[in-house]
């Protein structure tokens, strides 16, 4: 059944992530997409595309690139509920423990008449219309990565008006849901002391990043007159898009 793997991996009495309600998904021509920046055991970006009542999902360790010469590894993971597309917050423990930022969202359109056939073939082309990512892209399936048993893909930007050498993850690192918010701001609105002694990543570059973010979040929370992150700007969603 759809979302069985997603639900099996999570304890929703502890995680703020949505369990998913297929009946809540309106249908329409426009399909929703999002990219969530996720600092967990490693920093990565999750690309999610609405299809068949769920969000098809790929973890992209280095994040999307606008350079058509780059071939970014994209590991396919379990489908997520459509409600997950607006999620931003702190997963306190268990699977995926860390900080999740809504880094980009918008709508997408397939460039192949049969999406399922393109996915089976492993040559899936599509167009994104988001705040940060636009234009034509492709996901190309490879022989596999590691021992996960999940198919791996390459995420490639096609050469068009929206491509170029700009590092979009460095140029535009902040949330599109909470304007001006970085990972530390998101953690500061929750409980930064949560991982002081036992962060999801303790060593290496990710461990150092966690420590910096935790320290910044604690300082923000301790500042008496610090302004909270600004409220999300209202934006009319394209017909059929879900959040």
N, C-alpha and C positions, 0 to 999 in steps of 0.2 A: 504494500500500500504506500501511496505517496507520503513522505515525511516520516516513515517508520524509523529509518536510520537516524534522522535528525532528533527525533524524540527519545530514542533509546540512549543516546549519548548524553542527555541532559537531565538534571534534577530541577524541575521547574518550581520546587519549593524553595530553592536557593538561588537560582538564576533568574534575572529579570527579563531574559529573552522570551519572546512570544512563542506559545506552543503551536499556534497556527490554527486558523479556522477557514477551511476552503469555502464555506458558504458566504464569507465576508468579502470575497474577491469579485468586484464588478468586472464585466467583460467589455471590451471595446477594441478599436483598431490599434490605438497606441499601446505599446508595451513598455513597462517600467524597467529601468536598469539602475543599479547603484554600484558604487565602489566604497567599501568600508576599510578604513585603515585600522589594523588590529595589532596592538602590542600585546602579545601573549608570550609563549615560550620563545618566539621569534617575532620580529616586526615583519608584517606582510600586508598585502592588500587583497581584499576579497571582491572579485568581480561577480556580480549577480545579474542575471537576465531573466525577466519574466517569460515563462513559456509553460503551457499546459497546467496553469493554476498554481505553479510553484516558481521559486527563483532557482534556476540552474546556477551552480556556483563553482568558481575556480579560485584557488588561492595562488596569488602571484607574488612570490617572495620579494622581488625587486620593485614591484609596482609596474604599472603600464608606462610605456615609453612612446613619445611622439615621433621618434626617429625610426624611419622605415628600415634602417639597417639593423636595428635591434630585434632579437628574437627572445622574448621573455618567457621563461618557464611558467606554465600555468597548470597547477595540479588540480584535477577535478575532485571536488568533495561532495558531500551529501547535499541533496536539494534542501532549500530553506523555504519557510512559509513566506507568502507575500508580505505579511506584516513586518517581517524582519527588515524589509527594505528601508524603513524609517528609524531603525534602532540605532541609538547612540547611548553609550553608558558603560558601566563597570560590571563585568562578570566576576563575582567575588571568589569563586572556587570551582573546582571540577573542570570539565572539558572546556577548553578555550578561555580559561581564567585570564583576565587582562582588561585592557581599556579598548573600547571600540568607538571610532569616530566615523560619522557619515561624511566621507571625503568628497564624494560627487554623486549626483543623481540626475535623472532625466528620462528620456524615452529612447527606445532603440527600434530599428526596423531591419528585418532580414533582407539580405541581398539574394537569397535563394528562395524559390517558390515553396519548397518543402523543407522546413527547418529540421524535422526529425530525420529525413533522408541525408541532409547535409551533416548532421551530427554523427549518424551511423557511418558515413563515408570518412569522417574525420577531416573535412574541409568545409569549415563553417565561416561564412562571410556575413558581415552585418555593419550597420551604420549607427553610430551613437550621436545623441544630441543632448549633452549635459552641460554643466557649468564649466567643466575643465576638459572633458574629453568629447571630441566631436569627430565627425568624418567616418571614413571607411576603415574597418579592421578585419582581421581574420584570426580564427583559432584553428590551428593545424595539429592534429593528433600525432604523437610520436609513439615509439615502441613501449614506453613506460619509464617510470622513474622510481628507483629504490625498490623496496619490498612491500609497498603499500597495497598493491593489487589494483589500485585505482589508475585509470588512464591518465597520462600526462599529455599536455598540449603545449604549443608555442603561441603566445599572443603577439601578433605582429600588426603594426600600424601601416596601412597602405599609404603610398605617396599621394598626397592631395593638398588642398588648401590649408588643412588643419594639421599637417605634419611638419616636422622640423627638428633641429638639434636641441631645443629647449628641454631641460630636465623638469618636467611638470611637477614631480613629487617634491622637488626642492623649491621650485618657483611658487607653488601654491600648496603649502603643507597643511592649511587649516581647514576646519569644519565648514561645510555648507549648510548645516542645520543650525548651529550656534555660531553666528558670525564672530570671527576673531578668536575662536576657541581652539587651543591646541590640546594634546592629550593630557597635559597637566591640568588645564582648566576643567576638563571633563572629570578627571579624578578628584579635583578639589570640590566639586559639587556633591561628591559622594563621600567616601571614607578613605582618605589617603593613608591613615594609620593601618589599614587592613593588611598591607603587605610589608610593613616596616621590617618585620622579622622573617617573613616567609614569602617573598615575592615569587611570582611564577617563573622568573628567570633570575638566577643568583650570580652566574658567572659569565665571562665573555662580554662581548660588545652589548648584547641584549641586557645582561645583568646590569651593566654600567648605565645603560639608557634608562632602565627601570629606576635605578637609584636616583638619577637626576630628576626624573619625572615625579617620583614620590616626594623628594625634597622640595621641589618647586610647588607641588600641590599642597604640601603641609604648610609652606610659607604663605601661600595664597589664602588658605583657610584660616590661618592665624592672624592675618592682617585685619584689624577691626573695621577699617573703612574701605576695604577693597571692593570695587564695583563687581557685581556678578557678571558673567558673560551675557551679552545682549540677547534678547529674545529672538527666535527665528523670524526672519522676514517672510511675510506672506507672499506666496506666488501661486498664481492659478496653474493647476496641473493640466496637462494636455488630456483630452478626452480619453478615458479608459485607463489612464495611469493610476497606479495604486501606491499608497505609502503606508 
